[in-house]
């Protein structure tokens, strides 16, 4: 029996084919066919090549007796100009092909046959490293799979229609439409018809639609009034929204259909035939839309399928249309014209669960608080939010200024708004159909920050303020004892990003980690070079502190550098959130942009500090790990004779904290016996100056220690006399220091600060 083909209706292509890649592929097809092939005109700079596919059919007949044959005619359509970047499209050429019984066929256009969906991914990307011979093999396998019933890889779910040539998009949550409208029908215009409110978003050449609310008897009047009010507003009114009604109709539970349709309706008459085919009542819809208003509006049609739709938990396949009816199409309350209908592509509202899945991140983070929503903070917050981390309390006292837009995650529509509140709004817009649990504000109420109950509900505290004052406050807050804490900032003209993650039970603290990093300059040249640059620029009033803020419009800092640091910090924070490390961490993200643009990272693991309170005051002393162990060894080594040494570190007068990061042994001219220790001076000044120079002035002389091998467990009268001498000397320094003297005895270590 002669096969009726679509290609018999096409004209031969009369133009010249100059594309060398296309010439090669046509030659390959001719070799496969063993003959010369016709080249037909498909229109729009495209050619169609009829080709026959050999199909390996099952010996016992096709699945469900579907009409797949040993020889299947196809049309291979090439784009003359864009081939091979544009992959060939494959169409069935047999007019009686069982197109309404198979999945993986695209909706037909312009009364042409349906295209075959032969790859799940992007066909152009798939074809990038393939030959035309590979396409023929793939199509042959497609027909074989159709013949044996294996065309759908998801056997327990229903393959939806393959749509293309969309006009625009419609945005709603599939589960909401099925569960809350189709299954419950809160506003039953008829048994299988309901109404929802959508917002029409006008783009340059098309319209899209976004779900706003379902209609119920209780909100019907208010939503209609809202639509009317917005229609009446002046076009220049910024509060104006193009609101409209959308209609949802579906077939009965008993009218389950496994049929596919390759010709979706493009006109009202086509729509009527389509509804009749799937037993969908359209009469009530017709009555409603003839009453106006005569504006474009969406219509969602639900078709009951025998299985749940792939990717969804329900068995209604939803098809989306835009109706373009006008008054001219209405006569005596009936539709007499044949107005046009557009096909809309469905976009699902982004959900938190979907964000986690796409980001490959399992989020079990409890509520966390973010201090600082400036350039760096905004980048990290939005990275976290896009990973599904939304149990956030955002705090920042500042409003968005126009100059912030150079490096902030927010845009011009947020100018004048509080940064924290604006970020909250943007996160809520990411997940418009879900409760995000994001909270925001200018700050905690005065005094509350010092109360334990303020932070009891928070798992993490993030400091992105780059404020030295806030860093000091956060360091010594006792109300944070139950929280995990991290602080991040950018320095060195935007080239250095630092993130401090505290250890378990706040040891080491963020201030310990900062001082530790500064002390590491003695051994790490890159840290030393950075601190010396900071020291030079501080001395010339070019920088305020180590760890600059980004809020000033005079701060030279580009967006890509902030984004780079923010992305790295987010990555390490995600790891800490899911696999918390008990030790302290310093994460370094360094950008070099002198001759070549390079990025490097470094990670330091820091052990807990040894913490002591001063015997005689409210000062605290925090020793880098192993410092005191070395002191004890030196004291034991000296036996019955007193010995001692010099401590190096930093002093913070604001927090009344001394940090000891290193020590120097007693100079060679020191003297000690069983009752006295006289610390010498030989080479001591040079050693201290060398360390001070390497650390950019951050680490220097901070105090002294000596032993009392036979007691007492306190400063002697001689020691107290030295305190007075030291006080005069240290108060005369450019940056005055308190007197820090410690003694070690067989009974313990006793620090004093005056």
VMD Tcl script that draws the C-alpha trace (Angstrom):
set ca {
  {0.00 0.00 0.00}
  {1.34 3.39 -0.98}
  {2.31 5.61 1.95}
  {0.84 9.12 1.91}
  {3.60 11.58 2.88}
  {3.69 15.24 3.78}
  {6.83 15.72 1.69}
  {4.77 15.13 -1.47}
  {3.20 18.56 -0.87}
  {6.54 20.40 -0.73}
  {8.40 22.10 -3.60}
  {11.98 21.30 -4.49}
  {14.56 23.70 -3.14}
  {15.87 25.87 -5.96}
  {18.62 27.75 -4.15}
  {22.32 27.06 -3.81}
  {23.65 25.43 -0.64}
  {26.97 27.00 0.22}
  {27.28 25.89 3.86}
  {30.19 23.37 3.75}
  {29.05 21.56 6.91}
  {25.58 21.10 5.49}
  {27.03 19.82 2.20}
  {29.04 17.19 4.10}
  {25.99 16.05 6.09}
  {23.84 15.79 2.95}
  {26.55 13.69 1.32}
  {26.64 11.42 4.40}
  {22.87 10.96 4.22}
  {23.08 10.08 0.53}
  {25.71 7.43 1.29}
  {23.52 5.97 4.05}
  {20.51 5.87 1.70}
  {22.54 4.50 -1.19}
  {21.02 7.05 -3.56}
  {20.62 10.73 -4.26}
  {18.14 12.47 -1.97}
  {15.52 15.09 -2.72}
  {16.07 18.50 -1.18}
  {12.78 20.28 -0.51}
  {11.93 23.83 0.49}
  {10.72 24.07 4.12}
  {10.65 27.87 4.11}
  {12.48 30.45 6.20}
  {15.93 29.43 4.97}
  {15.35 25.78 5.82}
  {15.43 22.63 3.70}
  {13.72 19.27 4.26}
  {15.29 15.98 3.22}
  {13.00 12.91 3.00}
  {14.67 9.84 4.46}
  {13.59 6.31 5.35}
  {14.38 4.76 8.72}
  {14.75 1.01 9.14}
  {13.00 -0.05 12.36}
  {13.77 -3.25 14.26}
  {10.22 -4.32 15.15}
  {9.45 -6.96 17.84}
  {8.74 -10.41 16.38}
  {5.42 -10.77 18.24}
  {4.02 -7.46 17.05}
  {4.09 -3.91 18.33}
  {3.01 -2.88 21.80}
  {-0.75 -2.23 21.82}
  {-0.78 -2.95 18.06}
  {0.47 0.58 17.47}
  {1.07 1.26 13.79}
  {4.88 1.45 13.70}
  {6.31 -0.03 10.48}
  {9.59 -1.64 9.33}
  {10.21 1.38 7.13}
  {9.26 4.76 8.56}
  {9.54 7.85 6.34}
  {10.86 10.97 8.06}
  {11.80 14.52 7.14}
  {15.16 15.88 8.25}
  {14.95 19.67 8.38}
  {18.15 21.76 8.34}
  {18.65 25.47 8.92}
  {20.75 26.50 5.94}
  {22.48 29.41 7.70}
  {22.82 28.16 11.29}
  {23.78 24.52 10.73}
  {25.54 22.77 12.48}
  {25.15 25.05 15.52}
  {21.43 24.52 15.10}
  {20.65 20.81 15.24}
  {18.43 19.21 12.58}
  {14.72 18.81 13.39}
  {13.10 15.45 12.66}
  {9.47 15.09 11.57}
  {7.41 12.05 10.74}
  {6.61 12.15 7.03}
  {3.74 9.65 7.15}
  {0.37 11.38 7.21}
  {-1.34 8.44 8.95}
  {1.35 8.09 11.61}
  {-0.24 7.28 15.04}
  {0.68 10.68 16.41}
  {-2.16 10.87 18.94}
  {-0.99 7.70 20.71}
  {2.64 8.54 21.38}
  {4.59 10.69 23.75}
  {7.72 12.61 22.74}
  {6.10 14.32 19.78}
  {5.98 18.10 19.66}
  {2.80 20.03 19.04}
  {2.46 20.59 15.28}
  {2.71 24.06 13.76}
  {1.18 25.45 10.56}
  {-0.63 22.18 9.76}
  {2.68 20.40 9.47}
  {3.44 16.97 10.93}
  {4.73 16.76 14.52}
  {8.43 16.94 15.27}
  {10.03 14.05 17.10}
  {11.53 14.77 20.52}
  {14.63 12.59 20.21}
  {16.74 13.89 23.10}
  {15.69 14.97 26.60}
  {18.37 17.65 26.87}
  {18.89 20.62 24.59}
  {19.13 19.17 21.07}
  {21.65 21.80 19.92}
  {23.98 20.94 22.81}
  {23.57 17.20 22.18}
  {24.39 17.62 18.50}
  {27.50 19.73 19.19}
  {29.72 16.62 19.25}
  {27.58 14.32 17.08}
  {27.28 13.55 13.34}
  {24.17 13.27 11.19}
  {24.71 9.48 11.26}
  {24.23 9.61 15.06}
  {20.87 11.34 14.56}
  {19.71 8.54 12.22}
  {20.69 5.91 14.80}
  {18.90 7.88 17.52}
  {15.70 8.15 15.45}
  {15.79 4.45 14.62}
  {16.01 3.70 18.35}
  {13.13 6.10 18.97}
  {10.84 4.17 16.60}
  {11.99 0.87 18.16}
  {11.13 2.20 21.65}
  {7.71 3.34 20.38}
  {7.07 -0.10 18.90}
  {7.86 -1.99 22.13}
  {6.17 0.51 24.49}
  {9.38 1.85 26.01}
  {9.20 5.38 24.65}
  {8.46 6.76 28.10}
  {11.34 6.24 30.52}
  {9.08 6.99 33.49}
  {6.69 4.07 33.27}
  {4.87 4.92 36.49}
  {4.10 8.46 35.32}
  {2.46 10.06 32.32}
  {4.53 11.83 29.67}
  {3.02 15.29 29.10}
  {2.50 16.88 25.71}
  {5.65 18.31 24.14}
  {4.83 21.95 23.51}
  {6.74 24.50 21.48}
  {6.10 27.83 19.73}
  {4.92 29.42 22.96}
  {3.67 32.97 22.86}
  {4.72 33.72 26.45}
  {4.61 32.33 29.99}
  {2.17 31.91 32.85}
  {3.42 31.57 36.42}
  {1.59 29.54 39.07}
  {2.06 26.60 41.41}
  {0.82 23.37 39.82}
  {-0.17 21.76 43.14}
  {-2.14 24.84 44.14}
  {-4.20 24.85 40.91}
  {-4.94 21.12 41.16}
  {-5.51 20.79 44.91}
  {-7.11 24.12 45.77}
  {-9.01 24.94 42.58}
  {-9.69 21.78 40.56}
  {-10.21 19.38 43.46}
  {-11.90 21.83 45.86}
  {-13.37 24.40 43.43}
  {-13.79 27.26 45.95}
  {-15.63 29.45 43.43}
  {-17.80 27.05 41.40}
  {-19.07 28.92 38.36}
  {-20.05 25.42 37.27}
  {-19.02 21.96 38.36}
  {-15.83 22.04 36.31}
  {-15.11 25.77 36.02}
  {-13.53 28.18 38.47}
  {-11.84 31.59 38.45}
  {-8.55 33.00 39.76}
  {-6.93 36.42 39.83}
  {-3.73 36.93 37.84}
  {-1.45 39.87 37.20}
  {-0.63 40.66 33.59}
  {2.99 41.68 33.15}
  {3.62 43.57 29.92}
  {6.93 43.07 28.15}
  {8.07 44.78 24.98}
  {6.36 42.44 22.51}
  {4.33 40.07 24.65}
  {2.47 39.58 27.91}
  {3.06 37.10 30.71}
  {0.82 36.22 33.64}
  {1.46 35.67 37.34}
  {-0.97 34.05 39.77}
  {-2.17 36.36 42.55}
  {-5.12 34.75 44.31}
  {-7.90 32.21 43.90}
  {-11.46 33.51 44.00}
  {-13.76 32.49 46.82}
  {-17.24 33.71 47.75}
  {-15.70 35.74 50.56}
  {-13.05 37.59 48.51}
  {-14.92 37.79 45.18}
  {-16.13 41.37 45.52}
  {-12.88 42.76 46.92}
  {-10.79 41.16 44.16}
  {-13.13 42.43 41.45}
  {-12.98 45.91 42.98}
  {-9.18 45.72 43.02}
  {-9.15 44.82 39.32}
  {-11.55 47.65 38.51}
  {-9.57 50.20 40.52}
  {-6.34 49.28 38.79}
  {-7.95 49.46 35.36}
  {-9.12 52.99 36.11}
  {-5.72 54.26 37.29}
  {-3.66 56.54 35.12}
  {-0.96 54.68 33.20}
  {1.70 56.83 34.90}
  {0.54 55.76 38.37}
  {3.36 53.60 39.80}
  {0.90 51.67 41.94}
  {-1.04 50.57 38.85}
  {-1.12 46.81 38.23}
  {-2.67 45.09 35.24}
  {-4.90 42.62 37.04}
  {-7.23 40.22 35.27}
  {-9.38 37.16 35.80}
  {-8.22 33.76 34.60}
  {-10.52 30.79 34.00}
  {-9.73 27.20 34.99}
  {-11.79 24.38 33.43}
  {-11.30 20.63 33.45}
  {-12.95 17.34 32.56}
  {-14.66 14.90 34.94}
  {-12.89 12.22 36.95}
  {-14.51 9.58 34.74}
  {-13.19 11.13 31.53}
  {-9.63 9.89 31.86}
  {-7.70 10.24 28.60}
  {-4.33 8.89 27.46}
  {-4.66 10.53 24.04}
  {-2.07 12.95 22.78}
  {-2.90 15.96 20.67}
  {-0.42 17.42 18.20}
  {-2.67 20.29 17.09}
  {-3.43 22.55 20.04}
  {-6.12 25.18 19.42}
  {-5.02 28.47 17.91}
  {-8.54 29.88 17.44}
  {-11.84 29.75 19.30}
  {-13.32 27.19 16.87}
  {-10.27 24.97 17.35}
  {-10.75 25.34 21.11}
  {-14.36 24.14 20.91}
  {-13.28 21.02 18.97}
  {-10.45 20.44 21.43}
  {-12.82 20.62 24.43}
  {-15.26 18.24 22.79}
  {-12.46 15.73 22.16}
  {-11.55 15.65 25.86}
  {-15.16 15.94 27.17}
  {-14.59 19.39 28.64}
  {-17.65 21.61 29.01}
  {-16.93 25.05 27.58}
  {-20.45 26.55 27.50}
  {-20.27 28.36 30.84}
  {-16.88 29.78 29.87}
  {-18.35 31.09 26.63}
  {-21.16 32.81 28.53}
  {-18.77 34.50 30.96}
  {-16.27 35.81 28.43}
  {-18.95 37.33 26.21}
  {-19.76 39.76 29.02}
  {-16.32 41.42 28.89}
  {-14.07 43.11 29.69}
  {-12.54 42.50 26.28}
  {-8.88 42.24 27.22}
  {-6.37 39.38 26.85}
  {-6.73 36.85 29.68}
  {-5.44 33.34 30.50}
  {-7.39 30.09 30.39}
  {-6.03 26.95 32.08}
  {-7.41 23.58 30.88}
  {-6.98 20.43 32.96}
  {-7.02 17.00 31.27}
  {-7.39 13.96 33.53}
  {-4.64 11.44 32.76}
  {-4.35 7.76 33.80}
  {-1.18 8.41 35.84}
  {0.43 11.32 37.62}
  {2.26 13.74 35.33}
  {6.05 13.41 35.22}
  {7.51 15.84 37.71}
  {4.25 16.32 39.62}
  {2.23 14.45 42.22}
  {-1.17 14.68 40.47}
  {-2.78 13.26 37.35}
  {-4.14 16.44 35.75}
  {-2.15 17.75 32.80}
  {-2.56 21.53 32.66}
  {-2.53 23.33 29.31}
  {-2.34 27.10 29.23}
  {-3.81 29.52 26.71}
  {-4.27 33.25 26.21}
  {-7.61 34.37 24.75}
  {-7.74 37.56 22.65}
  {-11.47 38.17 22.32}
  {-12.93 41.51 21.21}
  {-16.42 43.00 21.09}
  {-16.52 42.32 17.35}
  {-16.46 38.58 18.12}
  {-19.77 38.75 20.06}
  {-23.26 38.65 18.54}
  {-26.39 38.26 20.70}
  {-24.37 37.04 23.67}
  {-22.65 34.34 21.63}
  {-19.18 34.08 20.16}
  {-19.55 34.44 16.43}
  {-16.00 35.38 15.50}
  {-12.97 33.14 15.47}
  {-10.60 35.09 17.70}
  {-6.98 34.02 18.11}
  {-5.59 31.94 20.95}
  {-1.94 31.83 22.05}
  {-0.20 28.94 23.80}
  {1.45 29.84 27.12}
  {4.36 28.05 28.71}
  {3.89 27.16 32.38}
  {6.52 28.27 34.88}
  {6.34 26.84 38.35}
  {6.74 29.18 41.32}
  {10.18 28.63 42.83}
  {9.92 26.70 46.09}
  {12.42 26.44 48.90}
  {12.60 22.69 48.36}
  {13.28 23.19 44.66}
  {16.02 25.73 45.43}
  {17.70 23.21 47.73}
  {17.46 20.49 45.08}
  {18.83 22.65 42.28}
  {21.64 23.89 44.56}
  {22.40 20.31 45.67}
  {22.15 21.46 49.27}
  {20.31 19.84 52.15}
  {19.39 22.64 54.52}
  {18.64 21.89 58.16}
  {19.77 25.28 59.49}
  {17.74 26.75 62.31}
  {16.98 30.47 62.58}
  {20.06 32.66 62.20}
  {20.67 36.37 62.53}
  {22.66 38.51 60.09}
  {24.19 41.79 61.23}
  {25.10 43.95 58.25}
  {23.27 43.92 54.90}
  {25.67 46.10 52.94}
  {27.61 45.08 49.84}
  {29.20 41.91 51.22}
  {26.31 41.02 53.51}
  {23.73 41.40 50.74}
  {25.68 39.10 48.42}
  {26.02 36.38 51.06}
  {22.39 36.71 52.17}
  {21.10 36.33 48.61}
  {23.43 33.37 47.98}
  {22.07 31.71 51.13}
  {18.48 32.50 50.16}
  {18.95 30.96 46.71}
  {20.18 27.81 48.44}
  {16.89 27.66 50.36}
  {18.30 29.13 53.59}
  {15.53 31.53 54.55}
  {15.13 31.31 58.33}
  {17.02 34.57 58.62}
  {16.70 37.67 60.75}
  {18.32 40.54 58.83}
  {19.50 43.66 60.67}
  {21.00 46.86 59.28}
  {20.48 50.52 60.27}
  {21.22 51.99 56.82}
  {19.07 52.80 53.81}
  {20.00 51.99 50.21}
  {21.78 54.88 48.48}
  {22.31 55.23 44.74}
  {26.08 54.69 45.02}
  {25.43 51.36 46.81}
  {24.10 49.94 43.55}
  {27.64 49.61 42.19}
  {28.33 46.64 44.48}
  {25.11 45.75 46.31}
  {22.80 42.82 45.55}
  {19.84 45.22 45.40}
  {18.76 47.40 42.47}
  {17.47 50.90 41.86}
  {13.91 50.07 42.93}
  {15.21 49.75 46.51}
  {16.81 53.20 46.78}
  {15.70 54.91 49.99}
  {14.52 51.67 51.57}
  {16.15 50.09 54.61}
  {18.72 47.55 53.38}
  {17.50 44.71 55.59}
  {13.84 45.29 54.72}
  {14.64 45.54 51.01}
  {16.56 42.26 51.08}
  {13.66 40.59 52.88}
  {11.30 41.79 50.16}
  {13.54 40.41 47.40}
  {13.81 37.02 49.11}
  {10.04 36.88 49.47}
  {9.75 37.62 45.76}
  {11.99 34.61 45.04}
  {9.44 32.36 46.76}
  {6.14 34.17 46.11}
  {3.94 31.24 47.06}
  {5.70 30.23 50.28}
  {6.24 31.55 53.78}
  {9.96 32.37 53.84}
  {10.26 33.17 57.57}
  {12.60 36.07 56.77}
  {12.46 38.87 59.33}
  {14.16 42.22 59.15}
  {14.76 45.42 61.03}
  {17.09 48.27 61.85}
  {18.50 46.57 64.96}
  {17.56 44.74 68.15}
  {15.91 46.98 70.70}
  {18.33 48.85 72.94}
  {19.65 46.69 75.75}
  {18.20 43.41 74.46}
  {21.42 42.41 72.76}
  {23.02 41.86 76.16}
  {20.27 39.52 77.38}
  {20.72 35.79 76.92}
  {17.13 35.30 75.76}
  {17.80 37.54 72.75}
  {19.96 34.89 71.08}
  {18.51 31.67 72.48}
  {16.44 31.11 69.32}
  {19.39 31.58 66.94}
  {21.70 28.82 65.76}
  {24.17 31.07 63.93}
  {25.17 34.73 64.26}
  {26.70 36.24 61.12}
  {28.58 39.54 61.28}
  {29.04 41.25 57.91}
  {29.15 44.81 59.25}
  {32.90 45.47 58.83}
  {32.46 47.63 61.92}
  {35.29 47.56 64.46}
  {32.95 48.77 67.19}
  {30.44 46.01 66.48}
  {33.25 43.44 66.16}
  {34.40 44.39 69.66}
  {30.88 44.17 71.03}
  {30.28 40.79 69.41}
  {33.58 39.44 70.69}
  {32.77 39.89 74.37}
  {28.97 39.36 74.38}
  {28.19 36.65 76.91}
  {24.59 36.34 75.68}
  {25.88 34.50 72.58}
  {27.09 31.44 74.48}
  {24.65 29.08 72.73}
  {25.32 30.36 69.18}
  {27.79 29.56 66.44}
  {29.45 32.73 65.19}
  {31.15 33.85 61.99}
  {32.42 37.27 60.93}
  {33.47 38.27 57.41}
  {35.01 41.42 55.97}
  {36.97 42.72 52.99}
  {40.25 44.61 53.17}
  {43.41 45.46 51.19}
  {41.53 47.55 48.58}
  {39.05 44.74 48.06}
  {41.71 42.14 47.30}
  {41.56 40.26 50.59}
  {38.50 38.60 52.08}
  {38.61 37.23 55.63}
  {36.09 35.03 57.38}
  {36.52 34.07 61.03}
  {34.51 31.09 62.29}
  {34.59 30.62 66.05}
  {35.34 27.33 67.72}
  {32.93 25.37 69.87}
  {31.80 27.19 73.05}
  {33.18 30.42 71.56}
  {36.82 29.39 71.82}
  {38.65 30.61 69.91}
  {36.51 33.74 69.52}
  {36.47 35.94 66.44}
  {38.85 38.40 68.12}
  {41.23 35.55 68.96}
  {41.21 34.52 65.32}
  {41.90 38.04 64.13}
  {44.88 38.41 66.44}
  {46.11 34.92 65.48}
  {46.05 35.91 61.81}
  {48.00 39.08 62.54}
  {50.60 37.10 64.49}
  {51.02 34.65 61.61}
  {52.64 37.47 59.62}
  {55.89 36.55 61.37}
  {55.99 33.37 59.27}
  {53.75 34.08 56.26}
  {55.12 36.73 53.87}
  {51.75 37.48 52.17}
  {50.14 38.27 55.54}
  {53.12 40.42 56.44}
  {52.97 42.33 53.16}
  {49.24 42.99 53.62}
  {49.61 44.26 57.19}
  {52.47 46.52 56.22}
  {50.38 48.02 53.42}
  {47.59 48.59 55.96}
  {50.05 50.21 58.39}
  {51.38 52.56 55.72}
  {47.93 53.61 54.55}
  {46.60 54.00 58.09}
  {49.51 56.31 58.82}
  {48.46 58.40 55.83}
  {44.75 58.29 56.78}
  {43.94 56.26 53.69}
  {42.22 53.46 55.57}
  {40.18 53.40 58.74}
  {40.95 49.88 59.99}
  {41.88 46.37 59.06}
  {38.64 45.18 57.46}
  {37.04 48.11 55.66}
  {33.37 48.91 55.31}
  {31.91 49.41 51.85}
  {29.26 52.05 52.50}
  {31.21 55.15 51.47}
  {30.99 56.24 47.86}
  {34.69 57.15 48.11}
  {35.63 53.52 48.81}
  {37.14 52.08 45.63}
  {35.77 48.55 45.47}
  {34.30 46.82 42.42}
  {31.25 44.58 42.31}
  {33.04 41.54 40.93}
  {35.46 41.52 43.87}
  {32.67 41.76 46.43}
  {30.79 39.02 44.56}
  {33.86 36.79 44.44}
  {34.49 37.11 48.18}
  {30.79 36.66 48.92}
  {30.54 33.49 46.84}
  {33.56 31.95 48.58}
  {32.31 32.86 52.05}
  {28.90 31.39 51.23}
  {30.52 28.16 50.10}
  {32.50 27.69 53.31}
  {29.53 28.72 55.46}
  {27.35 26.11 53.75}
  {29.96 23.51 54.62}
  {30.08 24.69 58.23}
  {26.28 24.68 58.41}
  {26.07 21.04 57.33}
  {29.34 19.76 58.89}
  {30.27 22.03 61.77}
  {33.95 21.92 62.73}
  {34.72 22.34 66.42}
  {38.02 24.17 65.98}
  {38.25 27.80 65.01}
  {38.71 28.58 61.33}
  {40.21 31.43 59.36}
  {39.17 31.40 55.70}
  {41.26 33.61 53.41}
  {40.17 34.59 49.89}
  {42.86 36.52 48.06}
  {42.57 38.30 44.69}
  {45.65 39.39 42.75}
  {45.00 41.79 39.89}
  {48.34 43.43 39.13}
  {49.65 41.61 36.04}
  {47.18 38.72 35.97}
  {43.81 38.31 37.66}
  {44.15 35.36 40.04}
  {42.21 34.01 42.99}
  {43.61 31.84 45.75}
  {42.18 30.55 49.00}
  {43.67 29.42 52.28}
  {42.24 27.80 55.39}
  {43.71 27.87 58.90}
  {42.65 25.63 61.76}
  {43.02 27.29 65.15}
  {42.99 25.51 68.50}
  {41.25 27.00 71.57}
  {43.01 29.80 73.45}
  {43.88 29.52 77.13}
  {41.77 32.10 78.92}
  {42.55 33.76 82.29}
  {41.03 36.59 84.25}
  {43.41 39.07 85.83}
  {43.90 38.48 89.54}
  {43.54 42.15 90.40}
  {41.15 43.64 87.77}
  {38.34 42.99 85.30}
  {40.75 42.48 82.40}
  {40.93 39.15 80.50}
  {44.03 37.52 79.07}
  {43.75 35.10 76.11}
  {46.79 32.98 75.24}
  {47.41 31.35 71.89}
  {47.61 27.59 72.23}
  {50.91 26.20 73.62}
  {52.19 29.54 74.94}
  {51.55 28.65 78.57}
  {52.84 25.12 78.07}
  {56.14 26.64 77.00}
  {56.14 28.97 80.02}
  {55.68 25.99 82.33}
  {58.52 24.09 80.66}
  {60.84 27.06 81.02}
  {59.94 27.42 84.69}
  {60.52 23.72 85.33}
  {63.79 23.83 83.44}
  {65.08 26.62 85.70}
  {64.40 24.50 88.77}
  {64.82 26.41 92.06}
  {65.99 29.56 90.28}
  {63.54 32.18 89.11}
  {63.32 32.70 85.35}
  {61.07 34.66 83.03}
  {60.44 36.09 79.62}
  {58.50 38.58 77.52}
  {54.99 38.17 76.08}
  {54.10 39.43 72.58}
  {50.61 40.19 71.39}
  {47.88 42.83 71.22}
  {45.89 44.90 73.67}
  {42.26 46.00 73.22}
  {41.38 48.77 75.67}
  {37.73 48.80 74.58}
  {37.13 45.18 75.54}
  {39.78 45.11 78.30}
  {41.43 42.12 76.68}
  {45.09 41.19 76.22}
  {45.98 38.61 73.58}
  {49.26 36.74 73.92}
  {50.41 35.27 70.62}
  {54.09 34.61 71.18}
  {56.87 34.96 73.72}
  {60.56 35.64 73.85}
  {62.90 33.88 76.21}
  {64.77 35.89 78.81}
  {67.69 37.79 77.21}
  {71.16 36.35 77.83}
  {72.02 39.14 80.28}
  {69.08 38.23 82.58}
  {69.85 37.09 86.14}
  {67.93 34.83 88.42}
  {68.30 32.93 91.68}
  {65.96 31.37 94.22}
  {64.59 34.73 95.36}
  {64.80 37.19 92.46}
  {64.70 37.49 88.67}
  {66.13 40.44 86.80}
  {65.13 40.41 83.15}
  {67.96 41.65 80.91}
  {67.85 43.78 77.75}
  {70.40 42.32 75.31}
  {68.97 42.14 71.75}
  {65.41 42.26 73.18}
  {64.47 45.54 71.54}
  {65.70 44.33 68.14}
  {63.72 41.09 68.38}
  {60.53 42.93 69.32}
  {61.04 45.51 66.57}
  {61.54 42.75 63.98}
  {58.25 41.06 64.89}
  {56.49 44.41 65.07}
  {57.76 45.27 61.59}
  {56.77 41.91 60.10}
  {53.23 42.24 61.48}
  {52.69 45.80 60.33}
  {52.66 47.11 63.90}
  {49.93 44.67 64.97}
  {52.02 42.48 67.29}
  {54.49 43.85 69.82}
  {55.55 43.87 73.45}
  {52.53 43.20 75.65}
  {53.85 42.03 79.05}
  {56.17 39.83 81.04}
  {56.25 36.75 83.21}
  {58.57 35.27 85.76}
  {58.52 32.27 88.08}
  {58.26 31.88 91.84}
  {59.53 28.31 92.23}
  {59.03 28.47 95.99}
  {56.16 30.99 96.07}
  {54.45 33.13 96.96}
  {51.39 32.79 94.63}
  {51.29 36.54 94.18}
  {53.46 39.49 93.25}
  {56.21 40.21 95.76}
  {57.05 43.67 97.09}
  {59.90 43.81 94.60}
  {57.48 42.95 91.80}
  {55.13 45.71 92.92}
  {57.99 48.18 92.82}
  {58.59 47.20 89.16}
  {54.90 47.70 88.40}
  {55.27 51.37 89.21}
  {58.38 51.67 87.06}
  {56.69 49.89 84.15}
  {53.56 52.03 84.44}
  {55.52 55.24 83.95}
  {57.32 53.74 80.95}
  {54.25 52.19 79.23}
  {51.99 55.21 79.70}
  {54.52 57.36 77.86}
  {54.29 55.25 74.71}
  {52.58 56.61 71.57}
  {49.93 53.95 72.16}
  {49.87 53.47 75.93}
  {49.75 49.95 77.35}
  {48.58 48.62 80.70}
  {51.17 46.88 82.87}
  {50.79 43.12 82.37}
  {52.89 41.04 84.76}
  {52.38 37.35 85.48}
  {53.93 34.87 87.84}
  {54.01 31.11 87.62}
  {54.37 28.94 90.71}
  {54.04 25.24 91.42}
  {50.39 26.00 92.28}
  {49.41 27.79 89.08}
  {49.61 30.79 86.79}
  {48.67 34.26 88.14}
  {48.30 37.22 85.72}
  {48.05 40.84 86.92}
  {47.04 43.88 84.91}
  {47.45 47.45 86.16}
}
mol new
graphics top color blue
foreach p $ca { graphics top sphere $p radius 0.5 }
foreach p [lrange $ca 0 end-1] q [lrange $ca 1 end] { graphics top cylinder $p $q radius 0.2 }
display resetview
